[in-house]
Amino acid sequence: MSSIDKNIKTLRKFRNLSQEGLADALQIQRSRLASYEEGRAEPPYDLLITIGDYFHVALDALIRADLSKTKSEDLMKVGENRILFPIMVDANGKDLVELVPVKASAGYLNGYADPEYIEGLQRMNFPFLPVGKHRAFPIKGDSMPPLAEGSYVIGKYLESLNDLRDGQTYVLVTRDEGLVYKRVYSKIKEEGTLNLHSDNKVYSPYTVKAEDVLEIWEYQCSINTSKNKPEELNLESIMGMLKELKIEFERIKK
């Protein structure tokens, strides 16, 4: 169900704008804006793009998320857009890692910009990580050994594709592929694309358009679960692995 009407009103209030002020900025009549905010009509696609650009909000968030459930300061800048990314902390003010369970990963493409979906993720404290927004993603398949299916990669949110480092590994969320974990080489300046490589050479490299990348998370560390059966993997067992230091640290940014 669309939340466009509520979201336009919420974003307008974030900016402390009157309906007349926002209508002038969008170059439309105030009565037309009022019809959108009251749910009597929906903006055409070209106007949605204009609204998204004006407020620096991704269209997925503008259309599907309920922005009234967040705060203006919770909108973290991502290039030309902003999406919903409050950094979660514990009672002591330390950053928490949000855990995307295997069962929830299939819906991540639809839920990444939804505050309710993100709010429902389990969280864990991980004291070794640098300051920033972190999330743990389950690995599928055997394309990135030694990580087995069901293992977790903890990534730090990368705000700009221009900050990519060739040959490093990242979790990407793309429009067509969903969640993938690959070694990335940037061809953005030359071709507007990213080349994704698997460490398992059985799988051929492939290319995605930079514009189709919705999120990118830089590898920080991994939790290898190759010795565990699928039914043994849950938040408690993963926390147990951490306590026993059964974790692979490839790189921790200072």
Disulfide bonds with the S-S distance in Angstrom:
none
